[in-house]
Amino acid sequence: MNKIYNFSAGPAMLPVDVMKEAKKEFCNFNGLGISIIEISHREKIFIKIATETEENLRELLNIPKNYKVLFCHGGARTQFSIIPMNLLEKKTKTDYIISGYWSEYAAKEAKKYCNVNIIKIIEEKNGKLSLKKINKWKITNDSAYIHYCPNETISGLSIHEDPLFLKNKIIIADYSSSILSKPIDVSLYGIIYASAQKNIGPSGITIVIIREDLLLRNSSITPSVFNYNILSKHKSMFNTPPTFAWYLSGMVLKWLKKQGGLQEIAKKNYEKSKLLYNTIDNSDFYFNNITKKNRSLMNIPFKTKEPKLDLIFIKEAKKQGLHSLKGHKILGGIRASIYNAMPIDGVQALVDFMNDFKYRHS
Ligand SMILES: Cc1ncc(COP(=O)(O)O)c(C=O)c1O
């Protein structure tokens, strides 16, 4: 059997070394004779894991001291509601930048709590999609915050510019599918959030990086388990946290440090995506409809000339050990998600298959 490579958009592949290590110690953690999933979150040994995970995240992302890191339940979709519940204070207006499915969904959810100014930024020219530059976004003066999604996982549309706005603007970013893929300047944001199941660890935990002064904006009816200030005061242990996901995410962060940190990871991600985009662009058989400046380095959707052929591609690829290449149901086609854990060999195996498939079906 060929080596298996998993191109799933999430839950996505994790570093093999991390999973082997977790397997080794699963039934007997640290010589205790019990599993990590059986240990109380109040035990010293778990607190140590939790603290180290936060420290490593802070180091990798260079998180400034005036930011708190919260480890939450509920996935990124829960944040879609928790954010307005926590940040409106007395304001009623918010700005939501729409660049695809996830940012649109975040806006839809926010409409339950506030007036949402929708700012659509997708443009189409000659069949190619691009996004309006940040200085063209029509932000309102008195909004409580601006929300956007730097990497749209389904369409592969990405905003690579830094969100440079007036100093007093609060920027919130859904980094679910691109966190830890490259260094970012955390100080530009009010909140960065990301569910874990793409670039951090297994599903079940969501990371929220929040500027300290924003902790006090919630309204009195914000449920306690969703109240950022309460979560922060209890070091994300107000109720029982998803301990296994926290532990495994911590191991992924250690693995990232061993890879040389985010500068090195960013170089690798660039090389991987270049290999795949070049294969698409240098053929008249595969097509990606996004302009170069807005292409995702994590999620790369493409199509052949016929939907029928796309399905054959996906089926044959799976037989060759290339898993989960089916595009999202709303777009169809093929999508390769190549997060941090995907080695260049996996992308090379995909490219070799693409060349062979093209040869056989042209
Ligand atoms: C960018 C983005 N935001 C939000 C979500 C929703 O995440 P969750 O399923 O953790 O709620 C996803 C899921 O794929 C996503 O890619």
The ligand as an SDF file (V2000), in Angstrom:
LIG
                    3D

 16 16  0  0  0  0  0  0  0  0999 V2000
  -12.6680   29.5830    9.0230 C   0  0  0  0  0  0  0  0  0  0  0  0
  -13.6180   28.7270    9.8180 C   0  0  0  0  0  0  0  0  0  0  0  0
  -14.3840   29.2960   10.7650 N   0  0  0  0  0  0  0  0  0  0  0  0
  -15.2320   28.5860   11.5000 C   0  0  0  0  0  0  0  0  0  0  0  0
  -15.3680   27.2190   11.3220 C   0  0  0  0  0  0  0  0  0  0  0  0
  -16.3130   26.4480   12.1950 C   0  0  0  0  0  0  0  0  0  0  0  0
  -15.5630   25.7500   13.1290 O   0  0  0  0  0  0  0  0  0  0  0  0
  -16.2160   24.7650   14.1940 P   0  0  0  0  0  0  0  0  0  0  0  0
  -16.6920   23.5710   13.4400 O   0  0  0  0  0  0  0  0  0  0  0  0
  -15.0750   24.4670   15.1220 O   0  0  0  0  0  0  0  0  0  0  0  0
  -17.3210   25.4920   14.8720 O   0  0  0  0  0  0  0  0  0  0  0  0
  -14.6010   26.5780   10.3500 C   0  0  0  0  0  0  0  0  0  0  0  0
  -14.7280   25.1310   10.1380 C   0  0  0  0  0  0  0  0  0  0  0  0
  -14.2400   24.5410    9.2130 O   0  0  0  0  0  0  0  0  0  0  0  0
  -13.7060   27.3500    9.5810 C   0  0  0  0  0  0  0  0  0  0  0  0
  -12.9390   26.7820    8.6340 O   0  0  0  0  0  0  0  0  0  0  0  0
  1  2  1  0
  2  3  1  0
  2 15  2  0
  3  4  2  0
  4  5  1  0
  5  6  1  0
  5 12  2  0
  6  7  1  0
  7  8  1  0
  8  9  2  0
  8 10  1  0
  8 11  1  0
 12 13  1  0
 12 15  1  0
 13 14  2  0
 15 16  1  0
M  END
$$$$
